[in-house]
Amino acid sequence: MYSTEKLIAAVQNYPCIWDMTSNEYMNEDLKFSAWLKVAEAVYNLEWENLGAVEKEEKAKELKNKKWKFVRDAYLKYVSEEKNIRSGSEGTKKKPNAFAQIMSFLNTTTNKRK
């Protein structure tokens, strides 16, 4: 069973995945190995019953779909929070459910100009 909280916590343990300032960030083999470990942490009980090909597919799915969606939603939330002008009318905006636990990304994410 997939859990977003487990995914975020597991990714946080591997800076080579998310820290663009790290030298390890450019090492694709290391990142793939880290994604396999993240997938193992997320799918813990199911993981043992999967074959090697299925494990790679699960890791790629986490990276390309689930993590990308969660990360992009968080970055959009942060961007919108920064663009609120002082004195602007309050809006009923839904807070990002994972903003607190994803705050580790704040140190490495800079929007392009």
MMTF fields as JSON, N, C-alpha, C and O atoms, coordinates in Angstrom:
{
  "mmtfVersion": "1.0.0",
  "mmtfProducer": "UNKNOWN",
  "numBonds": 451,
  "numAtoms": 452,
  "numGroups": 113,
  "numChains": 1,
  "numModels": 1,
  "chainsPerModel": [1],
  "groupsPerChain": [113],
  "chainIdList": ["A"],
  "bondAtomList": [4, 2, 8, 6, 12, 10, 16, 14, 20, 18, 24, 22, 28, 26, 32, 30, 36, 34, 40, 38, 44, 42, 48, 46, 52, 50, 56, 54, 60, 58, 64, 62, 68, 66, 72, 70, 76, 74, 80, 78, 84, 82, 88, 86, 92, 90, 96, 94, 100, 98, 104, 102, 108, 106, 112, 110, 116, 114, 120, 118, 124, 122, 128, 126, 132, 130, 136, 134, 140, 138, 144, 142, 148, 146, 152, 150, 156, 154, 160, 158, 164, 162, 168, 166, 172, 170, 176, 174, 180, 178, 184, 182, 188, 186, 192, 190, 196, 194, 200, 198, 204, 202, 208, 206, 212, 210, 216, 214, 220, 218, 224, 222, 228, 226, 232, 230, 236, 234, 240, 238, 244, 242, 248, 246, 252, 250, 256, 254, 260, 258, 264, 262, 268, 266, 272, 270, 276, 274, 280, 278, 284, 282, 288, 286, 292, 290, 296, 294, 300, 298, 304, 302, 308, 306, 312, 310, 316, 314, 320, 318, 324, 322, 328, 326, 332, 330, 336, 334, 340, 338, 344, 342, 348, 346, 352, 350, 356, 354, 360, 358, 364, 362, 368, 366, 372, 370, 376, 374, 380, 378, 384, 382, 388, 386, 392, 390, 396, 394, 400, 398, 404, 402, 408, 406, 412, 410, 416, 414, 420, 418, 424, 422, 428, 426, 432, 430, 436, 434, 440, 438, 444, 442, 448, 446],
  "bondOrderList": [1, 1, 1, 1, 1, 1, 1, 1, 1, 1, 1, 1, 1, 1, 1, 1, 1, 1, 1, 1, 1, 1, 1, 1, 1, 1, 1, 1, 1, 1, 1, 1, 1, 1, 1, 1, 1, 1, 1, 1, 1, 1, 1, 1, 1, 1, 1, 1, 1, 1, 1, 1, 1, 1, 1, 1, 1, 1, 1, 1, 1, 1, 1, 1, 1, 1, 1, 1, 1, 1, 1, 1, 1, 1, 1, 1, 1, 1, 1, 1, 1, 1, 1, 1, 1, 1, 1, 1, 1, 1, 1, 1, 1, 1, 1, 1, 1, 1, 1, 1, 1, 1, 1, 1, 1, 1, 1, 1, 1, 1, 1, 1],
  "groupList": [{"groupName": "MET", "atomNameList": ["N", "CA", "C", "O"], "elementList": ["N", "C", "C", "O"], "formalChargeList": [0, 0, 0, 0], "bondAtomList": [1, 0, 2, 1, 3, 2], "bondOrderList": [1, 1, 2], "singleLetterCode": "M", "chemCompType": "L-PEPTIDE LINKING"}, {"groupName": "TYR", "atomNameList": ["N", "CA", "C", "O"], "elementList": ["N", "C", "C", "O"], "formalChargeList": [0, 0, 0, 0], "bondAtomList": [1, 0, 2, 1, 3, 2], "bondOrderList": [1, 1, 2], "singleLetterCode": "Y", "chemCompType": "L-PEPTIDE LINKING"}, {"groupName": "SER", "atomNameList": ["N", "CA", "C", "O"], "elementList": ["N", "C", "C", "O"], "formalChargeList": [0, 0, 0, 0], "bondAtomList": [1, 0, 2, 1, 3, 2], "bondOrderList": [1, 1, 2], "singleLetterCode": "S", "chemCompType": "L-PEPTIDE LINKING"}, {"groupName": "THR", "atomNameList": ["N", "CA", "C", "O"], "elementList": ["N", "C", "C", "O"], "formalChargeList": [0, 0, 0, 0], "bondAtomList": [1, 0, 2, 1, 3, 2], "bondOrderList": [1, 1, 2], "singleLetterCode": "T", "chemCompType": "L-PEPTIDE LINKING"}, {"groupName": "GLU", "atomNameList": ["N", "CA", "C", "O"], "elementList": ["N", "C", "C", "O"], "formalChargeList": [0, 0, 0, 0], "bondAtomList": [1, 0, 2, 1, 3, 2], "bondOrderList": [1, 1, 2], "singleLetterCode": "E", "chemCompType": "L-PEPTIDE LINKING"}, {"groupName": "LYS", "atomNameList": ["N", "CA", "C", "O"], "elementList": ["N", "C", "C", "O"], "formalChargeList": [0, 0, 0, 0], "bondAtomList": [1, 0, 2, 1, 3, 2], "bondOrderList": [1, 1, 2], "singleLetterCode": "K", "chemCompType": "L-PEPTIDE LINKING"}, {"groupName": "LEU", "atomNameList": ["N", "CA", "C", "O"], "elementList": ["N", "C", "C", "O"], "formalChargeList": [0, 0, 0, 0], "bondAtomList": [1, 0, 2, 1, 3, 2], "bondOrderList": [1, 1, 2], "singleLetterCode": "L", "chemCompType": "L-PEPTIDE LINKING"}, {"groupName": "ILE", "atomNameList": ["N", "CA", "C", "O"], "elementList": ["N", "C", "C", "O"], "formalChargeList": [0, 0, 0, 0], "bondAtomList": [1, 0, 2, 1, 3, 2], "bondOrderList": [1, 1, 2], "singleLetterCode": "I", "chemCompType": "L-PEPTIDE LINKING"}, {"groupName": "ALA", "atomNameList": ["N", "CA", "C", "O"], "elementList": ["N", "C", "C", "O"], "formalChargeList": [0, 0, 0, 0], "bondAtomList": [1, 0, 2, 1, 3, 2], "bondOrderList": [1, 1, 2], "singleLetterCode": "A", "chemCompType": "L-PEPTIDE LINKING"}, {"groupName": "VAL", "atomNameList": ["N", "CA", "C", "O"], "elementList": ["N", "C", "C", "O"], "formalChargeList": [0, 0, 0, 0], "bondAtomList": [1, 0, 2, 1, 3, 2], "bondOrderList": [1, 1, 2], "singleLetterCode": "V", "chemCompType": "L-PEPTIDE LINKING"}, {"groupName": "GLN", "atomNameList": ["N", "CA", "C", "O"], "elementList": ["N", "C", "C", "O"], "formalChargeList": [0, 0, 0, 0], "bondAtomList": [1, 0, 2, 1, 3, 2], "bondOrderList": [1, 1, 2], "singleLetterCode": "Q", "chemCompType": "L-PEPTIDE LINKING"}, {"groupName": "ASN", "atomNameList": ["N", "CA", "C", "O"], "elementList": ["N", "C", "C", "O"], "formalChargeList": [0, 0, 0, 0], "bondAtomList": [1, 0, 2, 1, 3, 2], "bondOrderList": [1, 1, 2], "singleLetterCode": "N", "chemCompType": "L-PEPTIDE LINKING"}, {"groupName": "PRO", "atomNameList": ["N", "CA", "C", "O"], "elementList": ["N", "C", "C", "O"], "formalChargeList": [0, 0, 0, 0], "bondAtomList": [1, 0, 2, 1, 3, 2], "bondOrderList": [1, 1, 2], "singleLetterCode": "P", "chemCompType": "L-PEPTIDE LINKING"}, {"groupName": "CYS", "atomNameList": ["N", "CA", "C", "O"], "elementList": ["N", "C", "C", "O"], "formalChargeList": [0, 0, 0, 0], "bondAtomList": [1, 0, 2, 1, 3, 2], "bondOrderList": [1, 1, 2], "singleLetterCode": "C", "chemCompType": "L-PEPTIDE LINKING"}, {"groupName": "TRP", "atomNameList": ["N", "CA", "C", "O"], "elementList": ["N", "C", "C", "O"], "formalChargeList": [0, 0, 0, 0], "bondAtomList": [1, 0, 2, 1, 3, 2], "bondOrderList": [1, 1, 2], "singleLetterCode": "W", "chemCompType": "L-PEPTIDE LINKING"}, {"groupName": "ASP", "atomNameList": ["N", "CA", "C", "O"], "elementList": ["N", "C", "C", "O"], "formalChargeList": [0, 0, 0, 0], "bondAtomList": [1, 0, 2, 1, 3, 2], "bondOrderList": [1, 1, 2], "singleLetterCode": "D", "chemCompType": "L-PEPTIDE LINKING"}, {"groupName": "PHE", "atomNameList": ["N", "CA", "C", "O"], "elementList": ["N", "C", "C", "O"], "formalChargeList": [0, 0, 0, 0], "bondAtomList": [1, 0, 2, 1, 3, 2], "bondOrderList": [1, 1, 2], "singleLetterCode": "F", "chemCompType": "L-PEPTIDE LINKING"}, {"groupName": "GLY", "atomNameList": ["N", "CA", "C", "O"], "elementList": ["N", "C", "C", "O"], "formalChargeList": [0, 0, 0, 0], "bondAtomList": [1, 0, 2, 1, 3, 2], "bondOrderList": [1, 1, 2], "singleLetterCode": "G", "chemCompType": "PEPTIDE LINKING"}, {"groupName": "ARG", "atomNameList": ["N", "CA", "C", "O"], "elementList": ["N", "C", "C", "O"], "formalChargeList": [0, 0, 0, 0], "bondAtomList": [1, 0, 2, 1, 3, 2], "bondOrderList": [1, 1, 2], "singleLetterCode": "R", "chemCompType": "L-PEPTIDE LINKING"}],
  "groupTypeList": [0, 1, 2, 3, 4, 5, 6, 7, 8, 8, 9, 10, 11, 1, 12, 13, 7, 14, 15, 0, 3, 2, 11, 4, 1, 0, 11, 4, 15, 6, 5, 16, 2, 8, 14, 6, 5, 9, 8, 4, 8, 9, 1, 11, 6, 4, 14, 4, 11, 6, 17, 8, 9, 4, 5, 4, 4, 5, 8, 5, 4, 6, 5, 11, 5, 5, 14, 5, 16, 9, 18, 15, 8, 1, 6, 5, 1, 9, 2, 4, 4, 5, 11, 7, 18, 2, 17, 2, 4, 17, 3, 5, 5, 5, 12, 11, 8, 16, 8, 10, 7, 0, 2, 16, 6, 11, 3, 3, 3, 11, 5, 18, 5],
  "groupIdList": [1, 2, 3, 4, 5, 6, 7, 8, 9, 10, 11, 12, 13, 14, 15, 16, 17, 18, 19, 20, 21, 22, 23, 24, 25, 26, 27, 28, 29, 30, 31, 32, 33, 34, 35, 36, 37, 38, 39, 40, 41, 42, 43, 44, 45, 46, 47, 48, 49, 50, 51, 52, 53, 54, 55, 56, 57, 58, 59, 60, 61, 62, 63, 64, 65, 66, 67, 68, 69, 70, 71, 72, 73, 74, 75, 76, 77, 78, 79, 80, 81, 82, 83, 84, 85, 86, 87, 88, 89, 90, 91, 92, 93, 94, 95, 96, 97, 98, 99, 100, 101, 102, 103, 104, 105, 106, 107, 108, 109, 110, 111, 112, 113],
  "secStructList": [7, 7, 7, 2, 2, 2, 2, 2, 2, 2, 2, 2, 6, 7, 2, 2, 2, 2, 7, 6, 6, 1, 4, 4, 4, 4, 7, 2, 2, 2, 2, 2, 2, 2, 2, 2, 2, 2, 2, 2, 2, 2, 6, 2, 2, 2, 2, 6, 6, 1, 7, 2, 2, 2, 2, 2, 2, 2, 2, 2, 2, 0, 0, 0, 0, 0, 0, 2, 2, 2, 2, 2, 2, 2, 2, 2, 2, 2, 2, 2, 2, 2, 6, 7, 7, 6, 6, 7, 7, 7, 7, 7, 7, 7, 7, 7, 6, 6, 6, 6, 6, 6, 4, 4, 4, 4, 4, 6, 7, 7, 7, 7, 7],
  "xCoordList": [0.844, 0.0, 0.882, 1.848, 0.552, 1.317, 0.89, -0.303, 1.859, 1.585, 2.443, 3.665, 1.798, 2.525, 3.488, 4.606, 3.071, 3.95, 5.207, 6.307, 5.042, 6.196, 7.12, 8.343, 6.53, 7.317, 8.158, 9.358, 7.539, 8.246, 9.365, 10.482, 9.062, 10.078, 11.238, 12.396, 10.936, 11.996, 12.855, 14.079, 12.242, 12.99, 13.89, 15.017, 13.399, 14.182, 15.491, 16.485, 15.5, 16.703, 17.779, 18.905, 17.455, 18.394, 18.56, 17.897, 19.44, 19.647, 20.08, 19.895, 20.647, 21.052, 19.848, 20.011, 18.654, 17.432, 16.958, 16.51, 17.05, 16.4, 17.333, 16.933, 18.551, 19.454, 20.343, 21.356, 19.955, 20.684, 22.076, 22.898, 22.351, 23.67, 24.65, 25.851, 24.159, 24.998, 25.743, 25.196, 26.984, 27.757, 27.124, 27.247, 26.459, 25.827, 24.595, 24.14, 24.061, 22.848, 23.049, 22.101, 24.247, 24.529, 24.81, 24.898, 24.949, 25.263, 23.964, 23.252, 23.675, 22.421, 22.334, 21.253, 23.451, 23.447, 23.098, 22.318, 23.678, 23.4, 21.933, 21.288, 21.425, 20.02, 19.076, 18.073, 19.393, 18.532, 18.547, 17.511, 19.719, 19.84, 19.022, 18.36, 19.082, 18.302, 16.808, 16.043, 16.384, 14.957, 14.5, 13.367, 15.356, 15.01, 14.815, 13.898, 15.68, 15.556, 14.306, 13.642, 13.992, 12.764, 11.552, 10.639, 11.55, 10.426, 10.293, 9.181, 11.42, 11.383, 10.76, 9.981, 11.095, 10.527, 9.036, 8.277, 8.62, 7.21, 6.351, 5.26, 6.834, 6.061, 6.527, 6.476, 6.969, 7.671, 7.195, 8.013, 5.954, 5.509, 5.393, 5.701, 4.961, 4.824, 6.178, 6.307, 7.18, 8.471, 9.142, 9.729, 9.061, 9.73, 9.17, 9.875, 7.908, 7.26, 7.435, 6.978, 8.084, 8.251, 9.548, 10.538, 9.526, 10.734, 11.553, 11.117, 12.738, 13.652, 13.049, 13.18, 12.4, 11.799, 10.655, 10.523, 9.833, 8.714, 9.208, 8.597, 10.32, 10.898, 11.36, 11.139, 12.0, 12.445, 11.248, 11.292, 10.182, 8.981, 8.34, 7.909, 8.28, 7.714, 8.548, 8.004, 9.88, 10.776, 10.598, 10.549, 10.501, 10.308, 8.951, 8.834, 7.93, 6.604, 6.626, 6.041, 7.299, 7.416, 8.119, 7.686, 9.2, 10.002, 9.255, 9.13, 8.765, 8.215, 6.776, 6.352, 6.036, 4.628, 4.323, 3.933, 4.498, 4.039, 4.886, 4.337, 6.22, 7.068, 6.954, 6.883, 6.937, 6.84, 5.553, 5.57, 4.449, 3.173, 3.217, 2.814, 3.701, 3.752, 4.699, 4.368, 5.873, 6.854, 6.331, 6.446, 5.757, 5.253, 4.098, 4.008, 3.222, 2.116, 2.65, 2.138, 3.67, 4.267, 4.939, 4.767, 5.703, 6.393, 5.402, 5.649, 4.292, 3.246, 2.649, 2.421, 2.405, 1.866, 2.813, 2.376, 4.104, 5.1, 5.158, 5.229, 5.128, 5.174, 3.975, 4.122, 2.804, 1.596, 1.608, 1.104, 2.176, 2.277, 3.196, 2.929, 4.263, 5.215, 4.634, 5.029, 3.701, 3.169, 1.952, 1.363, 1.567, 0.453, 0.954, 1.936, 0.266, 0.67, 0.155, -0.916, 0.931, 0.484, -0.724, -0.771, -1.67, -2.886, -3.893, -4.965, -3.569, -4.516, -5.639, -5.502, -6.731, -7.921, -7.623, -6.996, -8.068, -7.867, -8.652, -9.784, -8.061, -8.748, -8.893, -8.111, -9.896, -10.095, -9.322, -9.868, -8.055, -7.174, -6.888, -6.592, -6.982, -6.738, -5.237, -4.46, -4.819, -3.382, -2.891, -3.649, -1.621, -1.009, -0.876, -0.304, -1.403, -1.429, -0.035, 0.159, 0.927, 2.265, 3.304, 4.504, 2.857, 3.778, 4.793, 5.974, 4.365, 5.269, 6.37, 7.54, 6.016, 7.029, 7.878, 8.937, 7.421, 8.202, 9.067, 9.719, 9.081, 9.839, 11.341, 12.06, 11.834, 13.251, 13.649, 14.828, 12.685, 12.977, 13.239, 13.789, 12.858, 12.993, 14.428, 14.672, 15.362, 16.759, 17.378, 18.395, 16.781, 17.402, 16.578, 17.067, 15.374, 14.537, 14.482, 14.054, 14.917, 14.85, 14.166, 14.504, 13.221, 12.493, 13.349, 14.044, 13.288, 14.033, 13.444, 12.245, 14.3, 13.846, 13.582, 13.192],
  "yCoordList": [-1.185, 0.0, 1.239, 1.326, 2.171, 3.404, 4.435, 4.623, 5.101, 6.152, 7.371, 7.269, 8.515, 9.733, 10.118, 10.555, 9.964, 10.299, 9.437, 9.935, 8.148, 7.247, 7.652, 7.636, 8.016, 8.425, 9.658, 9.684, 10.663, 11.904, 11.64, 12.131, 10.866, 10.554, 9.771, 10.017, 8.839, 8.038, 8.884, 8.746, 9.742, 10.612, 11.558, 11.832, 12.049, 12.977, 12.336, 13.036, 11.027, 10.321, 10.201, 9.811, 10.532, 10.391, 11.723, 11.964, 12.588, 13.903, 13.833, 14.796, 12.718, 12.603, 12.694, 12.956, 12.483, 12.568, 14.011, 14.415, 14.781, 16.096, 17.284, 18.412, 17.079, 18.191, 18.483, 17.817, 19.479, 19.81, 20.378, 20.442, 20.783, 21.307, 20.198, 20.445, 19.003, 17.866, 17.339, 17.317, 16.916, 16.296, 14.984, 14.59, 14.316, 13.028, 13.177, 12.199, 14.371, 14.606, 14.241, 13.819, 14.394, 14.118, 12.635, 12.237, 11.831, 10.421, 9.623, 9.322, 9.289, 8.598, 7.205, 6.781, 6.494, 5.151, 5.226, 4.419, 6.194, 6.381, 6.766, 6.281, 7.638, 8.05, 6.881, 6.725, 6.057, 4.907, 3.933, 3.385, 3.724, 2.86, 3.435, 2.699, 4.756, 5.408, 5.247, 5.022, 5.362, 5.186, 3.761, 3.558, 2.782, 1.401, 1.266, 0.58, 1.923, 1.884, 2.63, 2.207, 3.729, 4.468, 3.589, 3.499, 2.944, 2.069, 0.922, 0.538, 0.378, -0.7, -0.204, -0.922, 1.011, 1.573, 1.848, 1.66, 2.286, 2.63, 1.38, 1.307, 0.41, -0.811, -1.974, -3.117, -1.738, -2.691, -4.137, -5.009, -4.442, -5.84, -6.436, -7.612, -5.657, -6.143, -6.347, -7.181, -5.598, -5.544, -6.907, -7.236, -7.69, -8.988, -9.957, -10.858, -9.778, -10.694, -10.296, -11.011, -9.178, -8.689, -9.192, -9.417, -9.366, -9.718, -8.468, -7.353, -8.658, -7.538, -6.515, -5.31, -6.983, -6.083, -5.295, -4.092, -5.974, -5.305, -4.261, -3.202, -4.559, -3.605, -2.348, -1.237, -2.52, -1.37, -0.545, 0.685, -1.224, -0.522, 0.276, 1.411, -0.313, 0.387, 1.612, 2.671, 1.466, 2.584, 3.704, 4.878, 3.348, 4.35, 5.032, 6.235, 4.272, 4.853, 5.866, 6.944, 5.512, 6.447, 7.722, 8.825, 7.565, 8.72, 9.584, 10.793, 8.984, 9.737, 10.19, 11.147, 9.537, 9.913, 10.442, 11.599, 9.609, 9.962, 11.068, 12.054, 10.92, 11.956, 13.252, 14.332, 13.153, 14.354, 15.115, 16.341, 14.403, 15.053, 15.73, 16.886, 15.024, 15.565, 16.763, 17.791, 16.627, 17.711, 18.937, 20.059, 18.73, 19.854, 20.563, 21.79, 19.814, 20.421, 21.264, 22.351, 20.768, 21.528, 22.801, 23.871, 22.691, 23.859, 24.913, 26.112, 24.467, 25.4, 26.104, 27.313, 25.352, 25.923, 26.978, 28.062, 26.667, 27.609, 28.855, 29.972, 28.67, 29.8, 30.718, 31.94, 30.141, 30.937, 31.663, 32.781, 31.039, 31.677, 32.896, 33.915, 32.784, 33.892, 35.058, 36.204, 34.783, 35.816, 36.544, 37.375, 36.256, 36.971, 38.352, 38.487, 39.362, 40.734, 41.129, 40.7, 41.948, 42.402, 43.311, 44.109, 43.186, 43.978, 43.414, 43.99, 42.296, 41.72, 41.031, 40.628, 40.915, 40.296, 38.841, 38.122, 38.432, 37.048, 36.11, 36.407, 34.99, 34.014, 32.721, 32.42, 31.98, 30.676, 29.66, 28.99, 29.568, 28.685, 27.447, 27.531, 26.319, 25.06, 24.888, 24.941, 24.684, 24.51, 23.159, 22.193, 23.121, 21.878, 20.95, 21.324, 19.754, 18.804, 18.364, 17.97, 18.429, 17.925, 19.039, 18.767, 20.278, 21.417, 21.327, 21.608, 20.951, 20.889, 19.852, 20.142, 18.657, 17.603, 17.744, 17.126, 18.547, 18.749, 20.0, 20.347, 20.667, 21.913, 21.713, 22.69, 20.477, 20.229, 20.635, 20.867, 20.723, 21.125, 22.621, 23.06, 23.401, 24.847, 25.311, 26.358, 24.553, 24.985, 24.798, 25.418, 23.959, 23.648, 24.037, 23.927, 24.477, 24.778, 26.28, 27.052, 26.661, 28.049, 28.088, 27.321, 28.97, 29.069, 29.8, 30.763, 29.331, 29.996, 31.362, 31.583, 32.272, 33.63, 33.766, 34.839],
  "zCoordList": [0.0, 0.0, 0.0, 0.759, -0.836, -1.008, 0.023, 0.263, 0.628, 1.594, 1.255, 1.149, 1.088, 0.75, 1.86, 1.584, 3.111, 4.226, 4.221, 4.46, 3.948, 3.879, 2.742, 2.888, 1.611, 0.454, 0.783, 0.508, 1.362, 1.685, 2.694, 2.531, 3.731, 4.75, 4.147, 4.485, 3.266, 2.649, 1.718, 1.714, 0.94, 0.028, 0.811, 0.4, 1.922, 2.744, 3.209, 3.401, 3.39, 3.841, 2.775, 3.082, 1.518, 0.407, -0.32, -1.329, 0.184, -0.438, -1.905, -2.649, -2.318, -3.718, -4.656, -5.848, -4.133, -4.934, -5.068, -6.141, -4.009, -4.003, -3.818, -4.106, -3.353, -3.069, -4.279, -4.489, -5.065, -6.285, -6.017, -6.931, -4.799, -4.462, -4.094, -3.981, -3.909, -3.547, -4.77, -5.872, -4.576, -5.658, -6.097, -7.256, -5.188, -5.476, -6.367, -6.96, -6.466, -7.256, -8.725, -9.388, -9.236, -10.649, -10.921, -12.083, -9.901, -10.05, -10.25, -9.292, -11.51, -11.837, -11.214, -10.804, -11.139, -10.542, -9.058, -8.551, -8.378, -6.957, -6.734, -5.806, -7.593, -7.454, -7.716, -7.019, -8.719, -8.986, -7.815, -7.438, -7.249, -6.072, -4.902, -4.171, -4.745, -3.687, -3.934, -2.996, -5.199, -5.5, -5.204, -4.768, -5.429, -5.074, -3.566, -3.114, -2.788, -1.326, -0.859, 0.088, -1.519, -1.191, -1.469, -0.649, -2.629, -2.981, -1.988, -1.625, -1.549, -0.553, 0.748, 1.375, 1.154, 2.383, 2.243, 3.193, 1.074, 0.854, 0.712, 1.277, -0.029, -0.294, 0.576, 0.122, 1.78, 2.628, 2.562, 2.27, 2.809, 2.84, 1.441, 1.244, 0.488, -0.882, -1.551, -2.447, -1.125, -1.799, -1.9, -2.931, -0.851, -0.826, -1.858, -2.312, -2.228, -3.166, -4.63, -5.522, -4.883, -6.247, -6.864, -6.168, -8.196, -8.929, -9.206, -8.92, -9.761, -10.012, -10.979, -10.766, -12.025, -13.015, -12.384, -12.609, -11.599, -10.929, -9.934, -9.785, -9.251, -8.301, -9.025, -8.544, -10.177, -10.955, -11.434, -11.418, -11.859, -12.319, -11.183, -11.383, -10.006, -8.843, -8.489, -8.178, -8.539, -8.226, -9.255, -8.89, -10.523, -11.575, -11.44, -11.672, -11.067, -10.866, -9.71, -9.813, -8.624, -7.499, -7.924, -7.589, -8.658, -9.079, -10.081, -9.887, -11.134, -12.258, -12.089, -12.737, -11.253, -11.1, -9.71, -9.55, -8.724, -7.381, -6.75, -6.259, -6.756, -6.168, -6.96, -6.375, -8.274, -9.105, -8.796, -8.691, -8.651, -8.342, -6.972, -6.84, -5.962, -4.6, -4.538, -3.948, -5.145, -5.139, -5.881, -5.387, -7.064, -7.855, -7.156, -7.203, -6.515, -5.771, -4.617, -4.351, -3.939, -2.839, -3.348, -2.763, -4.434, -4.978, -5.472, -5.343, -6.032, -6.458, -5.24, -5.263, -4.198, -2.955, -2.393, -2.007, -2.345, -1.82, -2.693, -2.181, -3.992, -4.919, -4.735, -4.72, -4.596, -4.405, -3.064, -2.959, -2.048, -0.736, -0.794, -0.156, -1.553, -1.668, -2.457, -2.243, -3.367, -4.241, -3.674, -4.366, -2.447, -1.828, -1.425, -0.695, -1.911, -1.601, -0.227, 0.201, 0.446, 1.757, 1.565, 0.628, 2.434, 2.348, 1.374, 1.19, 0.746, -0.203, 0.548, 1.703, -0.139, 0.452, 0.798, 0.02, 1.943, 2.347, 1.458, 1.075, 1.133, 0.304, 1.084, 1.986, 0.718, 1.34, 0.517, -0.359, 0.82, 0.088, 0.923, 2.115, 0.282, 0.971, 1.205, 0.252, 2.44, 2.703, 2.18, 2.093, 1.84, 1.388, 2.594, 3.619, 2.461, 3.583, 4.019, 5.169, 3.117, 3.421, 3.515, 3.5, 3.611, 3.616, 4.752, 4.545, 5.912, 7.067, 6.871, 7.122, 6.43, 6.317, 5.047, 4.94, 4.094, 2.872, 2.931, 1.947, 4.048, 4.168, 3.972, 3.768, 4.028, 3.783, 2.359, 2.091, 1.455, 0.075, -0.059, -1.069, 0.932, 0.852, 0.673, 0.074, 1.178, 1.11, -0.273, -0.582, -1.099, -2.381, -3.589, -4.714, -3.407, -4.559, -4.797, -3.939, -5.957, -6.387, -7.737, -8.638, -7.871, -9.121, -10.145, -9.82, -11.378, -12.446, -12.718, -12.554, -13.133, -13.447, -14.921, -15.381]
}
